[in-house]
Amino acid sequence: MREDIRDFVNREDQREKVKEKDSESFLGERTVIPVSLHTTSAITSLGKGHIRCLSNMGLLCSKNHRYNEADAEENAQDAEIERRIDQERKAEKHIQKLLLLGAGESGKSTIFKQIKLLFQTGFDEEELKSYISVIHANIYQTIKILYDGSKEFAQNEADSSKYVLSSENKVIGEKLSEIGSRLDCPSLNRELAQEIETLWKDSAIQETFAHGNELQVPDCTHYFMENLQRLSDANYIPTKEDVLYARVRTTGVVEIQFSPVGENKKSGEVYRLFDVGGQRNERRKWIHLFEGVTAVIFCAAISEYDQTLFEDEQKNRMVETKELFDWVLKQPCFEKTSFMLFLNKFDIFEKKVLKVPLNVCEWFKDYQPVSTGKQETEHAYEFVKKKFEELYFQSSAPDRVDRVFKIYRTNALDQKLVKKTFKLVDESLRRRNLFEAGLL
């Protein structure tokens, strides 16, 4: 009998061991449940058959704990993203938006490059090198314009002999004109530079250059022609001045952020300057930039009163500038926008106005010279300035005449003058902000 009981107990023990193994294989590993002295007897009374249920409960608690940690981490990331967005939104409120407008060839892009040189890090070596092909193309295209122009003048002008080249230079001219018409011009080497210099010094080309206002001769012509040997060197790297003279027609929109008093000075405003193409086919891209503008910087090349548009050789450039300025002034979104008018290219204007009467331009037909030399230059400049002032007040509705309007005499190639001008612009805009805040 005792043996029978002993066998029964042994079989029950083995059966319980099998159950424990099943429980372990189901859970993968045992879940340890911390218990107090008061609960020990209760768990004991449950019996081993309930251990699996308690273990499953422990597993669920563990999973929930992991899920809660993941949710907390995700919520923290979301909060950090929102915090950064809020910071950027607040920072944007303190950035003043400036729009650089003007007709083609007005000097806008040169102003833009000056800002990069003056108030940012300038151009690194790779950026400078990227201008090599641009400068070489400018040279080829310029000599082509002059050579083709001399042929046209030789056929149509009364005193045509002044524009006739020597036989040798005609051969050179034809070769260079063909190169200048290519989309991909070759790098400028010593041999080609020598041929260009030979053609440039021909009296017929010099005579043509003197009548450059009748052609589309760029302002950089004389500078590049006088530096041909340096620009054709095999190890040539453009200087900052070379980059300023380089002509690249702006397409699309480019922007730059800067502070005229330096990035590290808290007292200065931060500006974001937008430059857009000035040719007629580029102006449709302006409209979407008109909202939220602090100030419009309008460039007017006052030296171009005797020139026609690149895209329309029947239209005087100054008349085009007048009509464009009038249109911009009347835009509804500029109701409270400040206007900074840059009367640009004064360095060319002061030389030209002593040779070419200002009244050749239809808009300036009522101009009367009063003197000579520097006095006449100042008189002519004041006349042009007054014309733009009159246009501003005529084109501004009565409720807009109190917006800030300043006129500055500028030469985009003069770094010191550009720096001084932008500091004056900064001062004007800061005073306006203080006034609107009731602090002035």
C-alpha positions as CSV (number, residue, x, y, z in Angstrom):
1,M,0.0,0.0,0.0
2,R,2.8,2.4,1.0
3,E,4.5,1.5,-2.3
4,D,1.4,2.3,-4.2
5,I,1.1,5.7,-2.5
6,R,4.8,6.4,-3.1
7,D,4.3,5.6,-6.8
8,F,1.3,7.9,-7.0
9,V,3.2,10.8,-5.4
10,N,6.2,10.3,-7.8
11,R,3.9,10.4,-10.8
12,E,2.3,13.6,-9.6
13,D,5.7,15.2,-9.1
14,Q,6.7,14.2,-12.6
15,R,3.5,15.6,-14.0
16,E,4.1,19.0,-12.3
17,K,7.6,19.1,-13.6
18,V,6.3,18.6,-17.2
19,K,3.8,21.5,-16.6
20,E,6.6,23.8,-15.4
21,K,8.6,22.9,-18.6
22,D,5.6,23.7,-20.8
23,S,5.2,27.1,-19.0
24,E,8.9,27.9,-19.5
25,S,8.8,27.0,-23.2
26,F,5.7,29.2,-23.7
27,L,7.2,32.3,-22.0
28,G,10.7,31.8,-23.3
29,E,12.0,32.7,-19.9
30,R,10.4,33.0,-16.5
31,T,9.1,36.3,-15.4
32,V,10.1,37.2,-11.9
33,I,7.3,38.7,-10.0
34,P,8.4,40.6,-6.9
35,V,6.1,39.9,-4.0
36,S,5.7,40.9,-0.4
37,L,5.6,38.6,2.6
38,H,1.8,39.2,2.7
39,T,1.3,37.8,-0.8
40,T,3.6,34.8,-0.5
41,S,1.0,32.5,1.0
42,A,-1.7,33.7,-1.4
43,I,0.5,32.8,-4.4
44,T,1.3,29.5,-2.7
45,S,-2.4,28.8,-2.3
46,L,-3.1,29.4,-6.0
47,G,-1.0,26.4,-6.8
48,K,1.5,25.9,-9.6
49,G,-1.2,25.6,-12.2
50,H,-1.7,29.4,-12.1
51,I,1.9,30.4,-12.5
52,R,1.5,30.6,-16.3
53,C,-1.3,33.2,-16.0
54,L,0.7,35.3,-13.7
55,S,3.8,35.1,-15.9
56,N,1.7,36.2,-18.9
57,M,0.5,39.2,-16.9
58,G,4.1,40.1,-16.2
59,L,4.9,39.9,-19.9
60,L,2.1,42.3,-20.8
61,C,3.2,44.7,-18.1
62,S,6.7,44.6,-19.5
63,K,5.5,45.3,-23.0
64,N,3.3,48.2,-21.9
65,H,6.3,49.6,-20.1
66,R,8.4,49.5,-23.3
67,Y,5.5,51.0,-25.3
68,N,5.2,53.9,-22.9
69,E,8.9,54.6,-23.1
70,A,8.7,54.7,-27.0
71,D,5.7,57.0,-26.9
72,A,7.5,59.3,-24.5
73,E,10.6,59.4,-26.7
74,E,8.4,60.2,-29.8
75,N,6.6,62.9,-27.9
76,A,9.9,64.4,-26.9
77,Q,11.1,64.4,-30.5
78,D,7.9,66.1,-31.7
79,A,8.2,68.7,-29.0
80,E,11.8,69.5,-30.1
81,I,10.7,69.8,-33.7
82,E,7.9,72.2,-32.7
83,R,10.4,74.2,-30.6
84,R,12.8,74.6,-33.5
85,I,10.1,75.6,-35.9
86,D,8.9,78.2,-33.4
87,Q,12.4,79.5,-33.0
88,E,12.8,79.7,-36.8
89,R,9.5,81.5,-37.1
90,K,10.5,84.0,-34.5
91,A,13.9,84.5,-36.2
92,E,12.2,85.1,-39.5
93,K,10.2,87.9,-38.1
94,H,13.4,89.8,-37.4
95,I,14.8,89.3,-40.9
96,Q,14.1,92.3,-43.2
97,K,13.3,91.3,-46.8
98,L,14.9,93.5,-49.5
99,L,14.1,93.2,-53.2
100,L,16.7,94.3,-55.8
101,L,14.9,95.5,-58.9
102,G,15.8,97.3,-62.1
103,A,16.0,96.9,-65.9
104,G,18.6,94.7,-67.5
105,E,22.2,96.0,-67.4
106,S,21.3,98.4,-64.5
107,G,24.1,97.0,-62.2
108,K,21.9,95.0,-59.9
109,S,24.0,91.8,-60.0
110,T,27.2,93.8,-59.4
111,I,25.6,95.3,-56.3
112,F,24.6,91.7,-55.2
113,K,28.2,90.5,-55.6
114,Q,29.5,93.5,-53.6
115,I,27.2,92.5,-50.7
116,K,28.7,89.0,-50.8
117,L,32.2,90.5,-50.7
118,L,31.5,93.1,-48.1
119,F,29.2,91.5,-45.6
120,Q,29.8,87.8,-46.1
121,T,32.8,85.6,-46.6
122,G,33.3,86.6,-50.2
123,F,34.2,84.1,-52.9
124,D,36.4,81.1,-52.1
125,E,38.9,79.8,-54.7
126,E,36.5,77.4,-56.3
127,E,33.9,80.1,-56.8
128,L,36.6,82.4,-58.3
129,K,37.7,79.7,-60.7
130,S,34.1,79.2,-61.8
131,Y,34.3,82.7,-63.3
132,I,37.2,81.9,-65.6
133,S,35.0,80.6,-68.4
134,V,32.5,83.5,-67.9
135,I,35.3,86.1,-68.2
136,H,36.8,84.4,-71.3
137,A,33.4,84.3,-72.9
138,N,32.8,88.0,-72.1
139,I,36.1,88.8,-73.9
140,Y,35.2,86.8,-77.1
141,Q,31.7,88.2,-77.2
142,T,32.9,91.7,-76.8
143,I,35.5,91.6,-79.5
144,K,32.8,90.0,-81.8
145,I,30.4,92.9,-81.1
146,L,33.2,95.4,-81.9
147,Y,34.3,93.6,-85.1
148,D,30.8,93.1,-86.4
149,G,29.9,96.7,-85.5
150,S,32.9,98.0,-87.5
151,K,31.7,96.1,-90.6
152,E,28.2,97.5,-90.2
153,F,29.5,101.1,-89.8
154,A,31.8,100.7,-92.8
155,Q,28.8,99.9,-94.9
156,N,26.3,102.4,-93.6
157,E,28.2,105.5,-92.3
158,A,29.0,108.5,-94.4
159,D,32.6,108.5,-93.3
160,S,33.0,104.8,-93.7
161,S,36.8,104.7,-94.2
162,K,37.2,105.2,-90.4
163,Y,35.8,101.8,-89.8
164,V,37.7,99.7,-92.3
165,L,40.3,97.3,-90.9
166,S,43.6,96.2,-92.4
167,S,43.5,93.0,-94.5
168,E,45.5,91.1,-91.8
169,N,43.1,92.3,-89.0
170,K,40.1,91.3,-91.1
171,V,41.3,87.7,-91.1
172,I,41.8,87.9,-87.3
173,G,38.4,89.5,-86.9
174,E,36.6,86.8,-88.8
175,K,38.2,84.1,-86.7
176,L,37.4,85.8,-83.4
177,S,33.9,86.7,-84.5
178,E,33.2,83.0,-85.2
179,I,34.6,82.0,-81.8
180,G,32.5,84.7,-80.1
181,S,29.3,83.2,-81.7
182,R,29.9,79.8,-80.1
183,L,27.9,78.5,-77.1
184,D,31.1,77.0,-75.7
185,C,34.1,79.3,-76.1
186,P,37.6,77.9,-75.8
187,S,39.8,78.9,-72.9
188,L,41.8,82.1,-73.6
189,N,45.4,81.3,-74.3
190,R,48.4,83.6,-75.0
191,E,48.1,83.2,-78.8
192,L,44.4,84.1,-78.9
193,A,44.9,87.0,-76.4
194,Q,47.6,88.4,-78.7
195,E,45.2,88.3,-81.6
196,I,42.5,90.0,-79.6
197,E,44.9,92.7,-78.5
198,T,46.0,93.3,-82.1
199,L,42.4,93.7,-83.2
200,W,41.5,95.9,-80.2
201,K,44.3,98.3,-81.0
202,D,43.2,98.7,-84.6
203,S,42.0,102.3,-85.2
204,A,38.8,101.1,-86.8
205,I,37.9,99.1,-83.7
206,Q,38.7,102.0,-81.5
207,E,36.5,104.2,-83.6
208,T,33.7,101.6,-83.3
209,F,34.2,101.5,-79.5
210,A,33.8,105.3,-79.3
211,H,30.3,104.7,-80.8
212,G,29.6,101.8,-78.4
213,N,26.3,103.3,-77.3
214,E,24.9,102.4,-80.7
215,L,25.9,98.8,-80.2
216,Q,25.4,96.5,-77.2
217,V,29.0,97.0,-76.0
218,P,29.3,96.0,-72.3
219,D,30.8,98.3,-69.6
220,C,33.5,95.7,-68.9
221,T,35.1,96.1,-72.3
222,H,38.0,98.5,-71.5
223,Y,38.9,96.7,-68.3
224,F,39.2,93.3,-69.9
225,M,41.0,94.5,-73.0
226,E,43.6,96.2,-70.9
227,N,44.2,93.0,-68.9
228,L,44.4,90.4,-71.6
229,Q,47.8,89.0,-70.8
230,R,47.0,88.4,-67.2
231,L,43.6,86.9,-68.0
232,S,45.1,84.5,-70.5
233,D,47.8,83.1,-68.1
234,A,47.7,79.3,-67.8
235,N,47.5,79.6,-64.0
236,Y,45.0,82.5,-64.0
237,I,42.6,82.8,-61.0
238,P,40.1,85.7,-61.2
239,T,40.5,88.5,-58.6
240,K,37.5,90.0,-56.8
241,E,37.6,92.9,-59.2
242,D,37.5,90.6,-62.2
243,V,34.4,88.9,-60.7
244,L,32.7,92.3,-60.3
245,Y,33.4,93.2,-63.9
246,A,32.2,89.7,-65.2
247,R,28.9,89.8,-66.9
248,V,26.4,87.0,-66.3
249,R,22.8,87.7,-67.2
250,T,20.7,86.9,-64.2
251,T,17.9,84.4,-64.7
252,G,15.6,83.2,-62.0
253,V,16.0,84.4,-58.4
254,V,19.1,84.4,-56.2
255,E,19.2,85.5,-52.5
256,I,21.7,86.3,-49.8
257,Q,21.5,87.0,-46.1
258,F,23.6,89.7,-44.4
259,S,24.0,92.4,-41.8
260,P,25.7,95.7,-42.8
261,V,27.2,96.1,-39.3
262,G,28.5,92.5,-39.1
263,E,27.0,89.2,-38.0
264,N,28.3,89.4,-34.4
265,K,26.8,92.8,-33.5
266,K,23.4,92.5,-32.0
267,S,22.4,96.1,-32.8
268,G,22.3,95.5,-36.5
269,E,19.3,94.4,-38.6
270,V,19.6,91.1,-40.6
271,Y,18.5,91.4,-44.2
272,R,17.7,88.9,-46.9
273,L,18.4,90.4,-50.3
274,F,16.7,89.0,-53.5
275,D,18.1,89.6,-57.0
276,V,16.1,88.8,-60.0
277,G,16.7,89.0,-63.8
278,G,16.0,92.5,-65.2
279,Q,15.3,91.6,-68.8
280,R,11.6,91.7,-69.8
281,N,11.2,88.0,-70.1
282,E,12.4,87.6,-66.5
283,R,10.0,90.1,-64.9
284,R,7.1,87.6,-64.6
285,K,9.2,85.9,-61.9
286,W,9.1,89.1,-59.8
287,I,5.5,89.0,-58.7
288,H,5.7,86.1,-56.2
289,L,8.4,87.9,-54.3
290,F,6.4,91.1,-53.7
291,E,4.7,90.1,-50.5
292,G,6.3,91.0,-47.2
293,V,9.0,93.2,-48.6
294,T,10.6,95.7,-46.2
295,A,12.2,97.8,-48.9
296,V,12.7,97.8,-52.7
297,I,16.1,98.8,-53.9
298,F,15.6,100.0,-57.4
299,C,18.7,100.3,-59.6
300,A,18.7,102.9,-62.5
301,A,21.8,103.1,-64.7
302,I,21.8,106.8,-65.4
303,S,24.7,106.5,-67.9
304,E,22.4,104.7,-70.3
305,Y,20.3,107.6,-71.4
306,D,21.7,107.3,-75.0
307,Q,21.5,103.5,-75.3
308,T,18.8,101.0,-76.3
309,L,17.7,97.8,-74.8
310,F,19.4,94.5,-75.4
311,E,16.1,92.8,-76.0
312,D,14.5,95.8,-78.0
313,E,16.9,98.0,-79.9
314,Q,14.1,100.5,-80.6
315,K,13.5,101.3,-77.0
316,N,15.7,103.7,-75.0
317,R,17.0,102.2,-71.8
318,M,16.3,105.3,-69.7
319,V,12.7,105.5,-70.9
320,E,12.3,101.7,-70.1
321,T,13.7,102.4,-66.6
322,K,11.2,105.2,-66.1
323,E,8.3,103.0,-67.1
324,L,9.5,100.1,-65.0
325,F,9.9,102.3,-61.9
326,D,6.5,103.8,-62.4
327,W,5.0,100.3,-62.6
328,V,6.7,99.0,-59.5
329,L,5.6,102.1,-57.5
330,K,2.0,101.4,-58.3
331,Q,2.0,97.8,-57.1
332,P,-0.7,97.4,-54.3
333,C,1.5,95.2,-52.2
334,F,4.1,98.0,-51.9
335,E,1.7,100.4,-50.1
336,K,3.9,100.7,-47.0
337,T,7.2,99.5,-48.6
338,S,10.2,101.7,-48.4
339,F,11.9,102.6,-51.7
340,M,15.7,103.1,-52.0
341,L,16.6,104.4,-55.5
342,F,20.2,103.8,-56.6
343,L,21.2,106.1,-59.4
344,N,23.9,103.8,-60.6
345,K,26.9,104.0,-62.9
346,F,27.7,107.6,-62.0
347,D,31.3,107.0,-62.9
348,I,30.4,106.5,-66.5
349,F,27.7,109.2,-66.4
350,E,30.1,111.9,-65.3
351,K,32.4,111.3,-68.3
352,K,29.6,110.7,-70.9
353,V,27.5,113.7,-70.1
354,L,30.3,116.1,-71.1
355,K,30.3,114.5,-74.6
356,V,26.8,113.3,-75.2
357,P,24.0,115.8,-74.4
358,L,21.5,114.6,-71.8
359,N,18.6,115.8,-73.9
360,V,19.2,113.1,-76.5
361,C,16.9,111.0,-74.3
362,E,13.2,111.7,-74.8
363,W,12.6,111.9,-71.1
364,F,15.3,114.5,-70.6
365,K,14.5,116.6,-73.7
366,D,13.8,119.7,-71.6
367,Y,17.4,119.7,-70.2
368,Q,19.5,122.7,-70.8
369,P,23.3,122.6,-70.2
370,V,24.5,125.5,-68.1
371,S,28.3,125.0,-67.7
372,T,31.2,122.7,-68.4
373,G,33.4,120.3,-66.5
374,K,32.4,119.1,-63.0
375,Q,29.8,121.8,-62.5
376,E,28.0,120.6,-65.6
377,T,28.2,117.0,-64.4
378,E,26.6,118.0,-61.0
379,H,23.9,120.0,-62.8
380,A,23.0,117.1,-65.1
381,Y,22.9,114.7,-62.1
382,E,20.6,116.9,-60.1
383,F,18.3,117.2,-63.1
384,V,18.1,113.4,-63.4
385,K,17.6,113.1,-59.7
386,K,14.7,115.6,-59.8
387,K,13.1,113.7,-62.6
388,F,12.9,110.5,-60.6
389,E,11.7,112.4,-57.5
390,E,8.8,113.9,-59.6
391,L,8.0,110.4,-61.0
392,Y,7.9,109.0,-57.4
393,F,5.4,111.5,-56.1
394,Q,3.3,111.4,-59.3
395,S,3.1,107.6,-59.2
396,S,2.4,107.3,-55.5
397,A,-1.1,107.5,-54.2
398,P,-1.8,110.2,-51.5
399,D,-1.8,107.5,-48.8
400,R,1.6,106.3,-49.9
401,V,3.7,109.4,-50.1
402,D,4.8,109.1,-46.5
403,R,6.6,105.8,-47.0
404,V,10.4,106.1,-46.8
405,F,12.0,107.2,-50.1
406,K,15.7,107.8,-50.4
407,I,17.9,108.4,-53.4
408,Y,21.6,107.4,-53.5
409,R,24.3,108.2,-56.0
410,T,26.1,104.9,-56.6
411,N,28.8,103.1,-58.6
412,A,28.4,99.4,-58.1
413,L,32.1,98.8,-58.8
414,D,33.2,101.1,-56.0
415,Q,33.3,98.9,-52.9
416,K,33.8,101.7,-50.4
417,L,30.8,103.6,-51.8
418,V,28.6,100.5,-51.8
419,K,29.5,99.8,-48.2
420,K,28.7,103.4,-47.2
421,T,25.4,103.3,-49.1
422,F,24.2,100.1,-47.5
423,K,25.0,101.4,-44.0
424,L,22.9,104.5,-44.8
425,V,20.1,102.2,-46.1
426,D,20.3,100.2,-42.9
427,E,20.1,103.4,-40.8
428,S,17.0,104.6,-42.6
429,L,15.2,101.3,-42.2
430,R,16.1,101.0,-38.5
431,R,14.8,104.5,-37.9
432,R,11.6,103.5,-39.7
433,N,11.2,100.4,-37.5
434,L,11.8,102.5,-34.3
435,F,9.2,105.0,-35.5
436,E,6.6,102.4,-36.2
437,A,7.2,100.8,-32.8
438,G,6.6,104.3,-31.2
439,L,10.1,104.7,-30.0
440,L,10.9,107.8,-32.1
